[in-house]
Amino acid sequence: MAPSLEELSNAQPITQKMVDFINESKSPYHAVGSIKKRLLDSGYEQLFEREANWEQKIKPCGKYFFTRNHSTIVAFAVGGKFAAGTSGLKIIGAHTDSPHLVIKPISSQKSSGYLQVGVQTYGGGLWYTWFDRDLTVAGRVILSDGQGKFKQHLVEVKRPILRIPSLAIHLQREVSTDGFKPNTELHLLPIIGTELGELSDDPNTKGFIANHHSVLLKAIAEELKCNVADIRDFDMSIADVQPGVIGGVNNEFVFAPRLDNLASCFVSLEALLNSENTLATEKDIRMICLFDHEEVGSTSSYGADSSLINDTINRVIQCTHASFDKNAPVDSYGACIANSFIISCDMAHAVHPNYSEKHQAKHRPQIHQGLVIKTNANQRYATNGHTSFLFGELAKRHNIPIQQFVVRNDSACGSTIGPITSSNTSIRTIDVGIPQLSMHSIREQCGCVDIKSTIDLFTEYFNEFSEIDSTLHIDE
């Protein structure tokens, strides 16, 4: 069923805000930078993992965040009535990364008079969608101040400087019958210019600068207003310069890059900020964990499969004991874990009108029909009947639509941070996602109405889930 015009009109402003966030976030570092600014503007205090002073800062009704690698960010707000022996954490987890191309450590390549930039594929992208796009670079750069100190700077070259041209059909007639099957090592090389741009290079250049075309480094240095020699290293992504937009004849869709999974990061942040007016009466800790490296398995020191979430929960609980909850029982940490809940939010597959047979007949999520609960008997998703029921009760209470999804038995099933965080923390978890089309394409598609309804549902999760959770006890 299509949304009403009123629903669509109400959803468009917040959706445009999300589109603006995505356009600002051409790398995970930029996404975290944007989220960090929002948190600071909303009165959150930045903590630093390497500083052992959290117990002096964490208080009831306090709001805090920290970053790790500047590509993962955790934000939390302590309920005014938090007590570790009877309270828990209400967590939403998502990820800041998306499939993209990453510049290699030695990227300088030449062929047939062209300058090319060597790249690695990151994640499971639909790489054919990267051909014939206007591309740029964005990421972080380590700069020297010339006096023995170094600093990270975010950079985005705000113009198209790269392109991966496709091969004319006249030179590959078989593509019409065999399909487009590019070799990602040989054919996915962006062109940055011709050899004309390198004629003035110093042949004696060594080190990091010699590993990359000078025209690339000059473009980065121009954005940073620094000298090329000041650039000591970087983590640089390739990104499409075409901005995300609200589109469709009724302005009901989002056409944008990186919806998977910046859309989930955005709705999680909005819900956390929207729920602040009930924090004084809250008995739990509200938290969002936005991880890097989900698209490549989460196995890094700042991915969901690290000790980050356990370390954070343990540290925060210890600090509440030292700061204000001094009479907490000795086993309060275990009780806190048992009283906690995680929503793993990662985009979901909406049924495709041209390939509807790819979905199981009774589980075909549609755009505009609400957040999707994802279930898999083989634990590719963390949802079970317990967590699905509680989440469904929350949605029913506020008349917010939700949908169900399982993959066909003859189809492979992807996974999320849900099973990882659930098994690592022993916290009850549900996997959900906003329905979308074109997942892992350079440009994806979702619906405006689902963005707003998800924010509304997540806001009520922070506001009311503890009350609903108290109505069902499984292990009695």
C-alpha distance (Angstrom), angle and dihedral (degrees) to the residues before:
residue distance angle dihedral
M1 . . .
A2 3.79 . .
P3 3.80 118.5 .
S4 3.77 120.5 -104.9
L5 3.78 118.1 -102.2
E6 3.80 88.1 -113.1
E7 3.82 92.0 54.2
L8 3.77 90.6 48.7
S9 3.79 93.2 47.2
N10 3.80 91.0 50.2
A11 3.81 91.5 49.7
Q12 3.80 99.5 48.5
P13 3.85 100.0 75.1
I14 3.81 95.6 53.1
T15 3.81 90.1 41.5
Q16 3.80 90.3 54.5
K17 3.79 87.5 52.4
M18 3.80 88.3 55.0
V19 3.80 91.7 48.6
D20 3.80 89.6 52.5
F21 3.81 89.6 51.5
I22 3.80 91.8 50.9
N23 3.80 91.7 48.4
E24 3.81 89.2 53.7
S25 3.81 91.9 48.9
K26 3.79 109.8 68.3
S27 3.81 90.8 149.4
P28 3.82 134.6 26.2
Y29 3.81 87.6 -106.6
H30 3.79 90.9 57.8
A31 3.81 91.3 45.8
V32 3.79 91.0 54.2
G33 3.80 90.1 45.3
S34 3.82 90.9 54.7
I35 3.81 92.7 46.3
K36 3.79 91.0 47.2
K37 3.80 90.8 54.7
R38 3.81 91.9 49.9
L39 3.80 90.8 51.0
L40 3.79 94.1 48.5
D41 3.80 90.5 47.9
S42 3.82 88.1 52.3
G43 3.79 94.4 53.9
Y44 3.80 100.3 -96.8
E45 3.80 116.6 148.6
Q46 3.79 119.6 -134.4
L47 3.79 116.6 -126.2
F48 3.80 125.5 -165.9
E49 3.79 121.6 -140.5
R50 3.78 94.0 -144.0
E51 3.82 92.6 56.8
A52 3.82 116.5 84.7
N53 3.79 97.4 -152.2
W54 3.79 104.8 92.8
E55 3.81 93.6 114.6
Q56 3.81 88.4 63.9
K57 3.80 90.8 55.9
I58 3.79 109.9 34.4
K59 3.80 109.6 93.7
P60 3.81 137.5 153.9
C61 3.82 109.9 -73.1
G62 3.80 89.3 14.9
K63 3.81 119.6 142.4
Y64 3.80 121.3 -150.5
F65 3.79 145.4 163.2
F66 3.78 141.4 -179.0
T67 3.78 136.2 -173.0
R68 3.77 132.1 -140.6
N69 3.81 118.0 -155.6
H70 3.82 85.2 -12.9
S71 3.81 86.8 -93.5
T72 3.81 98.0 81.0
I73 3.80 122.4 53.5
V74 3.80 133.0 -174.4
A75 3.81 122.3 -167.3
F76 3.79 126.7 -179.1
A77 3.78 141.0 173.8
V78 3.80 121.7 -154.5
G79 3.78 115.4 -134.9
G80 3.77 116.7 -120.4
K81 3.82 90.5 -123.2
F82 3.81 98.9 41.0
A83 3.82 115.7 150.2
A84 3.80 116.0 169.4
G85 3.80 95.7 -142.4
T86 3.80 94.1 60.0
S87 3.80 104.5 17.5
G88 3.79 134.2 78.4
L89 3.77 142.6 -177.0
K90 3.79 128.4 -87.5
I91 3.79 104.6 -153.0
I92 3.79 134.8 -177.2
G93 3.79 116.1 -165.4
A94 3.81 127.4 -164.8
H95 3.79 137.6 146.1
T96 3.79 135.6 -109.2
D97 3.80 99.0 -153.4
S98 3.81 131.5 85.9
P99 3.81 133.1 -176.5
H100 3.79 108.4 -78.8
L101 3.79 144.4 135.2
V102 3.81 120.3 -84.4
I103 3.80 124.7 -156.8
K104 3.81 111.8 -113.9
P105 3.84 121.5 -120.8
I106 3.81 87.8 -110.5
S107 3.78 103.5 31.8
S108 3.80 103.7 158.2
Q109 3.81 109.9 117.0
K110 3.81 134.8 156.5
S111 3.78 133.4 -164.1
S112 3.81 133.2 167.9
G113 3.79 92.7 -14.2
Y114 3.82 95.2 -48.5
L115 3.79 128.1 116.1
Q116 3.79 110.7 -132.8
V117 3.79 133.1 -172.1
G118 3.80 117.1 -134.7
V119 3.79 112.5 -131.7
Q120 3.79 139.7 -177.8
T121 3.78 123.0 -139.8
Y122 3.80 112.4 -118.5
G123 3.78 116.1 -157.2
G124 3.78 128.1 -23.0
G125 3.77 101.9 -47.1
L126 3.79 127.5 170.3
W127 3.78 87.5 -115.3
Y128 3.79 96.3 -175.2
T129 3.82 87.5 69.0
W130 3.81 89.7 64.8
F131 3.79 93.3 67.0
D132 3.83 119.1 103.0
R133 3.81 93.4 9.7
D134 3.79 126.6 132.2
L135 3.79 103.4 -113.8
T136 3.78 139.2 -171.9
V137 3.81 139.1 174.6
A138 3.80 130.2 -104.4
G139 3.77 134.7 168.2
R140 3.76 140.9 88.3
V141 3.77 131.3 -44.1
I142 3.80 129.8 -161.0
L143 3.80 108.6 -137.4
S144 3.79 130.4 -168.6
D145 3.79 118.8 -135.7
G146 3.81 89.7 -153.5
Q147 3.81 92.2 -114.7
G148 3.79 101.3 81.4
K149 3.80 96.8 -84.0
F150 3.79 127.0 109.7
K151 3.79 133.5 -160.6
Q152 3.79 138.4 -171.6
H153 3.80 117.6 -119.6
L154 3.79 128.4 -176.1
V155 3.77 115.8 -132.4
E156 3.79 138.5 -177.0
V157 3.79 122.3 -180.0
K158 3.78 99.6 -137.8
R159 3.78 98.6 -149.8
P160 3.81 136.4 60.9
I161 3.80 108.5 -89.0
L162 3.82 101.6 153.8
R163 3.78 138.6 51.9
I164 3.80 136.2 175.0
P165 3.82 105.0 -149.2
S166 3.77 120.0 -152.4
L167 3.79 121.6 -131.5
A168 3.80 115.5 -101.6
I169 3.80 114.2 -104.6
H170 3.81 88.7 -123.8
L171 3.82 87.7 69.1
Q172 3.82 96.5 45.2
R173 3.79 109.6 33.7
E174 3.80 89.4 162.7
V175 3.81 90.9 70.8
S176 3.81 88.3 80.4
T177 3.80 91.7 61.4
D178 3.81 105.0 22.9
G179 3.80 98.7 38.7
F180 3.79 131.2 -124.6
K181 3.81 108.0 -58.2
P182 3.80 109.8 168.5
N183 3.79 120.1 -172.7
T184 3.79 103.1 -123.3
E185 3.81 93.3 -147.4
L186 3.80 97.5 47.1
H187 3.79 106.4 26.9
L188 3.81 104.3 33.5
L189 3.80 94.9 72.9
P190 3.82 115.4 126.8
I191 3.79 118.1 -137.4
I192 3.80 113.7 -132.7
G193 3.79 98.7 177.1
T194 3.78 145.2 -55.4
E195 3.78 128.4 -68.5
L196 3.80 87.8 -96.0
G197 3.79 87.8 83.1
E198 3.81 92.9 58.0
L199 3.80 100.5 47.2
S200 3.79 93.5 100.9
D201 3.81 96.1 48.6
D202 3.77 119.2 128.6
P203 3.83 106.6 -114.5
N204 3.82 89.9 -153.2
T205 3.81 94.1 62.7
K206 3.82 111.9 127.2
G207 3.78 140.3 -179.2
F208 3.80 126.2 23.1
I209 3.79 94.2 -13.9
A210 3.81 91.2 56.3
N211 3.81 90.8 55.7
H212 3.81 94.6 67.8
H213 3.78 136.7 45.1
S214 3.78 111.0 -89.7
V215 3.81 91.0 -131.5
L216 3.81 89.8 60.1
L217 3.79 93.0 49.0
K218 3.80 91.3 45.5
A219 3.81 91.0 53.4
I220 3.80 90.0 51.7
A221 3.80 92.8 45.3
E222 3.81 91.0 50.8
E223 3.81 90.7 56.2
L224 3.80 91.2 48.2
K225 3.81 93.3 42.0
C226 3.79 90.4 -130.1
N227 3.79 138.0 115.4
V228 3.79 119.9 -89.4
A229 3.81 88.1 -123.3
D230 3.83 89.4 62.3
I231 3.82 91.2 63.7
R232 3.81 108.3 96.0
D233 3.82 101.7 167.8
F234 3.78 142.8 -25.9
D235 3.79 147.9 -163.0
M236 3.78 102.3 -140.4
S237 3.79 130.6 -179.5
I238 3.79 129.8 -163.0
A239 3.81 112.9 -126.2
D240 3.79 139.1 177.9
V241 3.81 112.8 -107.2
Q242 3.81 93.1 -150.1
P243 3.81 105.9 105.0
G244 3.76 124.2 -128.9
V245 3.80 115.0 -104.0
I246 3.78 142.9 -176.0
G247 3.80 105.9 -109.7
G248 3.77 148.9 157.5
V249 3.79 123.4 98.5
N250 3.82 89.6 -77.6
N251 3.82 95.2 38.0
E252 3.80 88.8 -115.4
F253 3.82 101.2 130.4
V254 3.77 137.4 67.3
F255 3.80 114.8 -135.8
A256 3.80 106.0 -169.7
P257 3.79 147.3 125.5
R258 3.80 122.2 -103.6
L259 3.81 97.7 20.4
D260 3.80 82.7 142.3
N261 2.91 96.4 93.4
L262 3.80 117.5 -15.3
A263 3.80 89.4 75.6
S264 3.81 88.3 63.2
C265 3.80 91.7 47.1
F266 3.79 89.8 52.2
V267 3.81 97.3 49.2
S268 3.82 91.0 45.8
L269 3.80 92.0 52.9
E270 3.81 93.0 45.4
A271 3.80 91.4 52.0
L272 3.79 92.6 49.6
L273 3.80 91.6 51.2
N274 3.81 94.4 41.1
S275 3.81 92.8 55.6
E276 3.80 97.1 56.4
N277 3.81 94.5 105.1
T278 3.82 91.0 70.5
L279 3.81 96.7 44.9
A280 3.82 94.6 100.3
T281 3.81 92.0 63.4
E282 3.82 94.9 38.3
K283 3.81 117.8 116.7
D284 3.82 95.8 -167.9
I285 3.79 138.0 60.5
R286 3.80 114.5 -106.2
M287 3.79 114.6 -147.0
I288 3.79 142.2 173.1
C289 3.82 120.4 -162.0
L290 3.80 114.2 -167.0
F291 3.80 108.6 -174.0
D292 3.77 134.7 -165.7
H293 3.82 124.6 -137.0
E294 3.81 99.8 36.5
E295 3.80 90.4 129.6
V296 3.81 91.0 59.4
G297 3.80 100.8 41.3
S298 3.83 104.7 -76.4
T299 3.82 92.3 -105.4
S300 3.78 102.1 138.6
S301 3.79 135.6 94.1
Y302 3.79 88.8 -95.1
G303 3.79 99.0 36.2
A304 3.79 126.2 99.6
D305 3.82 91.1 -101.8
S306 3.80 91.7 61.6
S307 3.80 125.3 90.1
L308 3.81 89.8 -101.3
I309 3.79 99.1 110.0
N310 3.82 94.3 42.5
D311 3.80 91.5 45.6
T312 3.79 90.7 49.8
I313 3.80 95.9 48.6
N314 3.81 91.9 46.0
R315 3.79 92.6 47.5
V316 3.79 94.1 47.5
I317 3.81 93.2 47.7
Q318 3.80 91.4 48.6
C319 3.79 89.5 50.5
T320 3.80 92.4 51.4
H321 3.81 88.1 53.4
A322 3.80 91.7 51.4
S323 3.79 95.4 40.9
F324 3.80 110.6 39.6
D325 3.82 112.3 -25.1
K326 3.80 95.2 68.2
N327 3.81 96.2 148.9
A328 3.80 95.5 54.1
P329 3.85 114.5 139.2
V330 3.79 116.0 -100.8
D331 3.81 90.9 -115.0
S332 3.80 94.4 47.7
Y333 3.82 93.0 116.2
G334 3.80 92.2 63.0
A335 3.79 91.4 46.2
C336 3.79 90.2 49.2
I337 3.80 91.2 53.7
A338 3.81 91.3 49.3
N339 3.81 89.9 51.4
S340 3.81 93.5 50.4
F341 3.80 133.2 96.4
I342 3.82 134.5 -164.7
I343 3.78 129.0 -154.7
S344 3.80 109.4 -159.1
C345 3.80 104.4 -157.8
D346 3.80 118.0 -165.9
M347 3.78 127.1 147.1
A348 3.82 118.1 -85.3
H349 3.80 132.5 -142.8
A350 3.80 112.0 -102.2
V351 3.79 113.9 -154.8
H352 3.81 110.1 -90.3
P353 3.83 112.7 -133.2
N354 3.81 91.5 -143.7
Y355 3.82 95.0 45.8
S356 3.80 104.4 29.6
E357 3.82 90.8 143.8
K358 3.82 88.6 70.9
H359 3.82 88.8 73.3
Q360 3.79 125.9 71.2
A361 3.80 106.2 -100.3
K362 3.82 96.2 -117.9
H363 3.80 96.3 39.3
R364 3.79 108.7 58.0
P365 3.81 110.2 138.1
Q366 3.78 115.8 -155.2
I367 3.77 132.3 -153.6
H368 3.84 112.1 -102.3
Q369 3.81 92.6 24.7
G370 3.78 97.9 96.9
L371 3.77 142.4 -103.6
V372 3.82 116.7 -24.3
I373 3.81 123.4 -127.3
K374 3.81 107.5 -146.7
T375 3.80 120.1 -150.4
N376 3.80 132.2 -180.0
A377 3.81 124.9 173.8
N378 3.80 90.3 -149.3
Q379 3.81 91.5 59.5
R380 3.78 97.7 -109.3
Y381 3.80 81.3 132.8
A382 3.82 123.8 36.1
T383 3.82 97.6 -136.1
N384 3.81 119.7 121.3
G385 3.79 133.9 168.8
H386 3.80 92.0 -88.9
T387 3.79 97.0 53.3
S388 3.80 93.0 38.1
F389 3.81 91.5 52.6
L390 3.80 94.4 50.7
F391 3.78 93.0 47.3
G392 3.79 91.1 45.7
E393 3.80 90.9 52.2
L394 3.79 89.9 53.7
A395 3.80 91.2 51.4
K396 3.81 92.2 46.1
R397 3.79 92.1 51.3
H398 3.81 90.1 58.6
N399 3.80 98.0 34.4
I400 3.81 91.7 -118.2
P401 3.82 114.6 152.1
I402 3.79 122.1 -121.0
Q403 3.81 132.2 -179.3
Q404 3.80 137.2 -153.6
F405 3.81 129.4 -125.9
V406 3.78 136.3 -174.5
V407 3.79 126.6 159.2
R408 3.78 122.3 -116.2
N409 3.80 114.5 -91.9
D410 3.80 89.1 -118.4
S411 3.81 93.2 52.5
A412 3.79 131.4 80.2
C413 3.79 116.2 -113.8
G414 3.77 125.2 -138.4
S415 3.77 122.1 -142.6
T416 3.79 140.7 -141.6
I417 3.78 141.4 -155.7
G418 3.82 87.0 -82.7
P419 3.83 99.7 89.4
I420 3.81 90.0 38.7
T421 3.79 96.5 53.8
S422 3.79 92.7 38.7
S423 3.80 94.0 54.1
N424 3.81 94.1 40.4
T425 3.81 95.3 49.4
S426 3.84 103.6 25.6
I427 3.81 87.4 -131.2
R428 3.81 120.3 143.2
T429 3.79 109.2 -104.3
I430 3.78 141.3 -170.9
D431 3.81 125.9 -163.9
V432 3.79 116.1 -140.3
G433 3.79 137.1 159.8
I434 3.78 145.2 -177.4
P435 3.84 109.2 -108.4
Q436 3.79 115.3 -110.9
L437 3.80 143.6 164.6
S438 3.82 128.2 -134.4
M439 3.80 94.6 30.0
H440 3.82 111.7 -166.4
S441 3.79 93.1 12.1
I442 3.79 118.0 127.9
R443 3.83 84.6 -109.0
E444 3.79 122.3 32.3
Q445 3.81 136.2 -174.4
C446 3.80 136.2 -135.3
G447 3.81 137.9 152.0
C448 3.81 129.6 -92.7
V449 3.80 94.9 -138.7
D450 3.81 92.4 56.9
I451 3.79 91.1 55.1
K452 3.79 92.9 57.3
S453 3.80 96.2 40.6
T454 3.81 90.2 51.4
I455 3.80 91.9 50.8
D456 3.80 89.1 49.4
L457 3.81 92.2 49.6
F458 3.81 94.6 46.0
T459 3.81 90.5 47.9
E460 3.79 89.7 55.5
Y461 3.80 88.9 46.1
F462 3.78 88.9 62.1
N463 3.81 92.0 40.9
E464 3.80 102.5 44.5
F465 3.79 115.2 7.3
S466 3.82 94.2 101.9
E467 3.79 90.4 60.9
I468 3.81 93.0 49.9
D469 3.80 91.6 44.6
S470 3.81 90.0 57.5
T471 3.82 91.0 62.2
L472 3.83 95.0 67.9
H473 3.80 127.7 47.8
I474 3.79 115.7 178.8
D475 3.81 104.3 -177.5
E476 3.80 101.5 57.5
